[in-house]
Amino acid sequence: MLETTVTKLRKSLNKEIEPCFNNHETLHVKQRDGKDFVIMSAEDWRAIEETLFLNKIQNMVESLHNAANEPIEQGINLKDLDW
């Protein structure tokens, strides 16, 4: 996570936030009063929201882990699925 101050952010906003878009970095902005905040790209935020949503579904995480560990030979070919 990158860090900056509000003063530096004001002086060079575009330069400070560019890594958020180009490198998926999160920018931690420190304020004097201790009320810090974080800047990230909307794309990264949507990915976090999706992860949180999927984690709410009962047994979803376990199912994903099981599927990831399943040998490819045991999988089902896409053309054999009944859509």
C-alpha positions in Angstrom: 0.0 0.0 0.0 1.3 3.4 -1.0 1.2 6.3 1.5 0.9 10.0 1.2 -0.4 13.1 3.0 -3.4 15.3 2.2 -1.0 18.1 1.5 1.0 16.1 -1.1 -2.2 14.7 -2.6 -3.5 18.3 -3.1 -0.3 19.4 -4.8 -0.1 16.5 -7.3 -3.4 14.6 -7.4 -2.9 13.0 -10.8 0.6 11.8 -10.0 -0.4 10.4 -6.6 -3.4 8.4 -7.8 -1.9 7.1 -11.1 -0.6 3.9 -9.5 -4.1 3.1 -8.3 -5.2 2.7 -11.9 -2.1 1.4 -13.5 -0.8 -1.0 -10.9 -3.8 -1.7 -8.7 -2.2 -0.1 -5.8 -4.1 1.3 -2.8 -3.2 4.8 -1.6 -3.4 5.4 2.1 -3.8 9.2 2.7 -2.8 10.4 6.2 -4.5 13.4 7.7 -3.2 15.3 10.7 -6.4 14.7 12.7 -6.0 10.9 12.3 -9.0 10.5 10.1 -7.1 8.8 7.3 -8.7 7.4 4.1 -7.8 5.1 1.2 -8.0 5.7 -2.5 -8.3 2.8 -5.0 -9.7 2.3 -8.5 -13.3 1.6 -9.0 -12.3 -1.6 -10.7 -10.5 -2.9 -7.6 -13.4 -1.8 -5.4 -15.9 -3.8 -7.5 -13.6 -6.9 -7.2 -13.6 -6.5 -3.4 -17.4 -6.1 -3.4 -17.8 -9.3 -5.5 -15.5 -11.2 -3.2 -17.5 -10.1 -0.2 -20.7 -11.1 -1.9 -19.4 -14.5 -2.8 -18.2 -15.1 0.7 -21.7 -14.5 2.0 -23.1 -17.5 0.0 -23.1 -20.6 2.2 -20.4 -23.1 1.2 -19.3 -21.0 -1.8 -15.7 -20.6 -0.6 -15.4 -24.3 0.1 -16.9 -25.2 -3.3 -14.4 -22.9 -5.0 -11.5 -24.4 -3.2 -12.7 -27.9 -4.0 -13.0 -27.0 -7.7 -9.6 -25.4 -7.7 -8.0 -28.6 -6.3 -9.9 -31.0 -8.6 -7.7 -32.6 -11.2 -8.5 -31.4 -14.7 -9.2 -35.0 -15.8 -12.1 -35.2 -13.3 -13.8 -32.0 -14.7 -16.6 -31.8 -17.2 -16.0 -30.6 -20.7 -17.9 -27.4 -21.4 -19.6 -28.9 -24.5 -21.0 -31.7 -22.2 -22.8 -29.2 -19.9 -26.6 -28.9 -20.2 -27.1 -25.2 -20.3 
